[in-house]
């Protein structure tokens, strides 16, 4: 039972290490993730989802972060790299 858990933990660690990046620095080291981020940013600009504005005194700034996910086909093979830019800290 413990051996199975250890092998599962190693698999999860390996996927994290070589699969989905945990931060921007890791993502920028891989061309596939960089292209996924570029595609997401271009889609946001094309759809006029948001635009950058300079910070104003007395206004809160909403921070954002990148979220990374490897999309797979039904047979488990790689489909694409997906990067999303999401707002941080918004709770309703």
C-alpha positions as CSV (number, residue, x, y, z in Angstrom):
1,X,0.0,0.0,0.0
2,X,2.8,2.4,0.9
3,X,4.7,1.5,-2.3
4,X,1.7,2.4,-4.4
5,X,1.3,5.7,-2.7
6,X,5.0,6.5,-3.3
7,X,4.8,5.6,-7.0
8,X,1.7,7.8,-7.3
9,X,3.4,10.7,-5.5
10,X,6.4,10.3,-7.9
11,X,4.1,10.4,-10.9
12,X,2.3,13.5,-9.6
13,X,5.7,15.1,-8.9
14,X,7.0,14.2,-12.4
15,X,3.9,15.6,-14.1
16,X,4.3,18.9,-12.1
17,X,8.0,19.0,-12.9
18,X,7.8,18.3,-16.6
19,X,4.1,19.1,-17.4
20,X,2.2,22.2,-16.2
21,X,4.3,25.0,-14.9
22,X,3.7,26.3,-11.4
23,X,4.6,29.9,-12.2
24,X,5.4,32.4,-14.9
25,X,9.2,31.8,-14.8
26,X,8.7,28.1,-15.4
27,X,6.3,28.8,-18.3
28,X,8.6,31.2,-20.0
29,X,11.3,28.5,-20.2
30,X,9.2,26.4,-22.6
31,X,8.2,27.5,-26.1
32,X,4.9,25.7,-26.0
33,X,3.7,27.5,-22.9
34,X,5.0,30.9,-24.3
35,X,2.9,30.3,-27.4
36,X,-0.1,29.4,-25.4
37,X,0.2,32.6,-23.4
38,X,0.6,34.6,-26.6
39,X,-2.5,33.0,-28.0
40,X,-4.5,33.8,-24.9
41,X,-3.3,37.4,-24.8
42,X,-4.1,37.9,-28.5
43,X,-7.6,36.4,-28.0
44,X,-8.2,38.8,-25.1
45,X,-7.1,41.8,-27.2
46,X,-9.1,40.7,-30.3
47,X,-12.3,40.2,-28.3
48,X,-11.7,43.4,-26.3
49,X,-12.2,41.5,-23.1
50,X,-10.0,43.9,-21.2
51,X,-7.4,46.6,-21.7
52,X,-4.5,47.9,-19.6
53,X,-4.8,51.2,-17.9
54,X,-2.4,53.1,-15.7
55,X,-3.0,52.9,-11.9
56,X,-5.0,55.8,-10.5
57,X,-4.7,57.2,-7.0
58,X,-7.5,56.0,-4.7
59,X,-8.4,53.0,-7.0
60,X,-7.8,49.4,-6.2
61,X,-5.7,47.4,-8.7
62,X,-6.9,43.9,-9.6
63,X,-3.9,41.6,-10.0
64,X,-4.0,38.7,-12.4
65,X,-2.1,35.4,-12.8
66,X,-1.5,32.8,-15.4
67,X,-3.1,29.3,-15.0
68,X,-1.7,26.5,-17.1
69,X,-3.3,23.2,-18.2
70,X,-2.3,20.5,-20.6
71,X,-5.4,19.4,-22.6
72,X,-5.5,15.8,-23.6
73,X,-7.5,13.9,-26.2
74,X,-9.8,11.1,-25.2
75,X,-7.0,8.5,-25.7
76,X,-4.7,10.5,-23.3
77,X,-2.4,11.9,-25.9
78,X,-1.4,15.6,-25.9
79,X,-4.0,17.9,-27.5
80,X,-2.7,21.3,-26.7
81,X,-1.2,23.6,-24.1
82,X,-3.8,26.0,-22.6
83,X,-2.9,29.1,-20.7
84,X,-5.5,31.4,-19.2
85,X,-5.1,34.8,-17.6
86,X,-7.4,35.1,-14.6
87,X,-8.1,37.9,-12.1
88,X,-6.8,37.2,-8.5
89,X,-8.7,37.7,-5.3
90,X,-12.2,38.4,-6.5
91,X,-14.8,36.8,-4.1
92,X,-18.5,37.5,-4.4
